Amino acid sequence: MLFLERTGEVGWTRNLGGPLSAVGATAGTAYLGAATEELLALETATGTVAWRGSLANTVFARPLATADRVYVGGADYTLRAFDPASSQQLWRDDLGNAVTHGPMQVGDRLVTLVGGTHHLRGSSGTIPFDPTVLYIHEQDGTRIREVRFDDKSFDGGSIEWAQAAGETVYLGQMHGLTRIAPEAITDA
């Protein structure tokens, strides 16, 4: 991992021993999933590993970091919340497939996509996961709703990604884009 200063100079580098997920961050701390089946918290000023949270598999998606929680979904079909100060796992919910996108914060809810088509780095290619489900949770881990897409047909093909923009979630396909009505997330 490499940290660049505002000037473009290298501030620090850190070998974390293998492939990493995308990074979620708050002021002073970066959170990422490691191939060692851990959630790592790094101090951004020094690159020092502040703590390691135990996971049961690798992480495909970016962790979501807030002031009082770090949320991470794994290839072990589990969504977890950690305390950013202590690394203590606060809750977990077992989902129906590998977490491929999210969790994302939409209002006061968490939105997580499991399944769909996931592109791997390098020459490994593409892995299709089935079923494809959009999960909606309260921040305390209470599951509000799940929307299954395994029997739905999209003109644009299978779901490849999810992205939140304000109160709206978009699902991307190879040749299309689907908007999820905000009420599907906020009304429960």
N, C-alpha and C positions, 0 to 999 in steps of 0.2 A: 504494500500500500504506500502511496506517495502523497505527501501534503505539500501544496504550493502556497507560498506567501503571496500577498497582493502584488508584489513586484515581479512575480514569476519565478523567484528563487525557490529552490527546494528547501522546505522547512525541516522535514524529516522523512525517512522511509522506514518501513517496517515489513519484515517478511512474516506473514501470518500462516504460512505452511500449506497453502492450497487455494483452490477457487473460493471466491467470496460472492455473496449476494450484492445487490445494490445497497447503497448506504442511506439510512434514515438518520437525521441529526437534530439536536437541539443545541442551544448555546453551550459550547464547551465539550460536548460529547457526541461521538458518532457511533451508530449501532449497525452491525452487519452480521449476517449469517455466515458461518465458516463451514468448510467441508469437514471439519472435525466434529460436526453435529453440536455446535455451540452458537449461542448468540453472544457476540463480543461487544463490549462497551469500551471505546477508545477515547482517551482524553485528546481532544483535537490540538491542544497546544504542544504536546510532547509525543503523541503516538503511543503512550503507555496504555497497556490493557488494564482498565480499571476493574473490570469483572468479566466473568464468563458464566452465561446461563446455559444450563443443560437442555439439549433438544434430543430428539430420537432419530433425526434424519437431517438431511441438508435443507437449505432454504433457497427457493427460486425467486421470491419476491422481496421487495424493499420493506424492511421493518418500518412501522409507523411510530414515531417518537413524539410524545406530548410532554407537557410539564410534569405530569404525575404518573405516566404509564409508557411502557414500550410494548407494542403489540407486534407479534411475529407469527406468520403462518409457515408451516413446513411441508415437506414432501411426505411426512408421517401422518398426513390428513388431520393435523391439529392446529388450532388457533390458540395462542397463548398470550397472556399479559404478564409483564414483569414490572416490579418496582424499580425505577431507574436509579434510586439511591442505594438499594441493598442487593439487587439482583434476585430477590425473592420472587418466585412465580406466584402470581396472585390468583389466576384462574386459567382454565383451559377448556376448550370445547372440541370434541372429536367430530370432524366433518366427514363428508362422503367421498373425498378424493384429495389429491395433493393440492395445496394452495399455490396457485400460479400467479395471482395478481391480488395485491392488497395485503393486509387490510388498508382501506382508505377511510378517512374521516369525512362523512357527509352530514353536516349539521352536528347533532349530538349522537349520531349513530356510526357504527363501523360497517363497511361494506367489503366483502371478500368474495373473490371469484375462485372457485376450485374447478379443476378440469380444463376443458378446452384444448387448444393446441398450444404447445409450449416449444419454442425454439431454443435449442441448447447452444452454448458457445462452442466454437471450434468446429471440428468435422463431424461431431456426433449427430447432427441433424435435428429432426423434429420428432417430438413425442406427442401423440394424441392421448389425452386423458378422458376417461368417460366414467361417470356422468359429469356433465357441466352444470354447476349449481351456483347461484348467487346467494350468499348468506348475508343477513342483516342482523346485527347484534347491538345491544346496548353496550355502553362502555364498561359495565360491570360484568360482561360476559353472557348476559341473558340473551338467548337466541330469540329474535322477534319473528323472523320470516325466512323462508328459503324458497327460491324460485328456480325450478328445474327446467333446463333447456334441452335435455337429452331427446325429447320427442318433438321438439319444435324445429321447423324449417326456416332458415334465413336465406333470402335470395343471395346474400353475399358470401355464403359458406359458413363453415364452423367458426365458433368464437375463438379469437386469437389473443385478445387483450381487453382489459377494462381500465377506464380512467374516470376519475371524478373531476368535475369542474363546477365549483360552487355546490348547489343542491342537486345537481344532475349527474348521473352516471351514464357513460357511453360504453357500449360493447363493440369492439372492432372485429370485423371479419376480413378475409382476404380481399373481397370485392364489395364491402358494404360497411355501414355504420348503423347501429341501433341505439336509440335513446331510451333509457328507462325513465318512466314518468316519476318525478320527485315524490308523488304521493305513495308510490310503491315502497319507498324507503321510509318516509316520515310518518305515514299513517299505519298504525298497527292496532 
